[in-house]
Amino acid sequence: MPHNFIKNVMRMTARKLGCELLRCTPALCSDRFLRQGSRFQGLGSALLACSGRRHAGLSCLLGAVQEGRSSAGYRGNAVRFYSQDGTGWQGLNGPAGQSHGSQHAVEAAAALSPPEGGVAVVPPKRGEKMTPFYAQLKECHFPADVLDLVGRYTLTIRRVSNSLTRLWDTTKKLSEEQRRYERQLMFDHPAFEQLCACAMQSAPAMRNDDLTFSLLAVVKLGLPHRSRVVQTLLRAVQEKLNEFDEKALSVLATCLGHMENSRNVDALREGLRLVVEDRVSGIESVVALQSLMRCVGREAPVTLKRKLEKKALSMVDQFSLPNAQHMVTTLAAMDLSSKPLLDICSRKIAENIHNIPSSRMINILRACKDLHYRDSHLLSAVAEHLTATFDMWSIKQLLLFLLLFEEVRFRPVALLDSFLEKVIQDPNSLNLKDVLSVLKICSQLNHVPENHKQEFLERMTSVLESYLLKMAPADLLRGVLFLCILGHFPLAPLERLLHTETLDELTKGGQFLQSNQRKLHYVDLCLQLDRPSLPRDLVVPPGTIDPPLTSQTLTRDWGKLVQRIVGDGVIQEAVVLEKTYFIDCLITLPQQRTDLDSPSEGESLSPGPCRRVAVLFAPPSFFCLGTSHPRGRLVMMMRHLRALGYTPVLVPEHEFDLLSEEEWVEGLKQLIFCEEEEAAVHAEL
């Protein structure tokens, strides 16, 4: 009894003394108190030792002491987790190296803290979210409001996490300029140091969800990744990783996706991959699965990617429209081209295309391009939606979609016609980049307005010429090449391109030398073979470029099948013309031929006046997606073959591959001799 009595008296004494000290809190922030901080530190430790437990009043006192340090401008031992220099916010005390005062800061914070925890941290209580703190926290709309609230309340572990998250929430919807200003106010606020100290010291005691959300918040707020706060939270996450549930793993995966590489981050990513591989079968949330898929990334083993793909396929019945959209971009992020998943997602997206914002549609199209996934149904749905709502879109928005369509070889005829008509009506609304983009789309997709071709080319040339004096040589080369592919040869851009200074800059070396030489070679071919009617002959000076040699091989033995049609001794295989154009089979035919039947065995075509037929077996990449409409370079090649005296015969491989050998021979026979007859008719005319 005496012992218990003495213990109770000591507890009452400590409680009373704590209350008395609380009444004097303003005085404790004075310079005199700060100069004698060690005496009060010892007193705080003694009181805690006597009471045997942390007291709310004393914890609040210690919090006030720490805030007093910040507000009084005392920086000798203050906790600093960030600094500002001329280049921006940088970490002072990352794990790779300590800067001035960082170790002293941590020691000072530890000296002011209770033995079991951090500054003013008490265990969370059941139903704590019903307290006035959380009601007021919800009403905070700017970071400074949150920090003002933090400075008035005792910080528990849960409050630390929620305050950090609310800081991040308040900056989400701000403009970039306003966000930068509010972040500066946040970093300068004295309560921010207190909050960082609490986060760092209470990290080991945080619940898993609180820990991951705190880490995500500080990363999103822009604290340097090498700062002590971030690194401390990272190491706490490493220690608890095996205890994380699906939600915590999902939040962590999202956070790591925004972090730069470092030893701690890389180790945590690798650990997360191992945990995911072990628990993938137990994931129940589609959102969590997608977050984890993004985090494992491109470097994940193929076996893990396939496990995640199998899990995603088992959950397709749960996919909402946002899930389907996010899955496409997630597959692109982890470089996993899963056709079954992409087919399911693209079908759902196409059915609900009117409910998808333009930015998401663009991201989906970019992801499909990166994955080399071309779904005609999805692309047609997007094009039809854009055409139906054409007046809602600006030229620049439509141009962005059309560029993505061009990259996947998709030719939306109705949309292109409407767009080009709008461009013809107002060409001056285009800047140089827009003009080059329009010319690229039209030349690569081989599409110009049927009834306004010349007007369109003249309008585009006029806008291009208005930028001649300030156009970079590389842009000039691209613009001229696009026009040449379309069969248009404007004098002023050509003269500027073939000027000695421009050619020297394009061919003097550098990263794009080979690309520039190839483009110049095509321009030179067009000038020589198309023979445009210009006031004077323009050619690339000899020796200026070294055209790259074409080195292709036959993918199949076409010769034997062609011989069944035209006989022996008249076929040349794998011929390269003008060091550029690869011809699969070059056939020499007599000038006159009355029958279309194959020659009998051993028979060959009689000598005499001959006609040369160039047979091109074109893969699907030579055509617009899902059609037999040739693309720009192929059209230019056929035009040049005619100029060289050949009759080009274009054989779409993707159509002939579906035929039997007999059907294949019959179809090729019709193509060869049909072209021959048409060429003869044109020659007579």
Secondary structure, DSSP 8 states (H G I E B T S, - for coil): -HHHHHHHHHHHHHHHHHHHHHHTHHHHTSHHHHHTHHHHHHHHHHHHHHHSS--HHHHHHHHHHHHHHHHTT--SS-----EEETTEEE-SS-TT---TTHHHHHHHHHHTS-TTSSTT-----TTGGGSHHHHHHHT--SHHHHHHHHHHS---HHHHHHHHHHHHHHHHTS-HHHHHHHHHHHHH-HHHHHHHHHHHHHGGGS-HHHHHHHHHHHHHTT--TTSHHHHHHHHHHHHHGGG--HHHHHHHHHHHTTS---HHHHHHHHHHHHHHHHHGGG---HHHHHHHHHHH-TTS-HHHHHHHHHHHHHTGGG--HHHHHHHHHHHHHTT---HHHHHHHHHHHHHTGGGS-HHHHHHHHHHHHHTT---HHHHHHHHHHHHHTGGGS-HHHHHHHHHHHHHTT---HHHHHHHHHHHHH-GGG--HHHHHHHHHHHHHHT---SSSHHHHHHHHHHHHHTTGGG--HHHHHHHHHHHHHTT---HHHHHHHTSHHHHHHHHS-STTHHHHHHHHHHHHHHHHHT----SS-----TTS----------SS-HHHHHHHHH-SS-EEEEEEETTTEEEEEEEEEES-----S---TT----SSSEEEEEEEEE-GGGB-TTS--B-HHHHHHHHHHHHTTEEEEEEEHHHHTTS-HHHHHHHHHHHHHHHHHHHHHHHH-
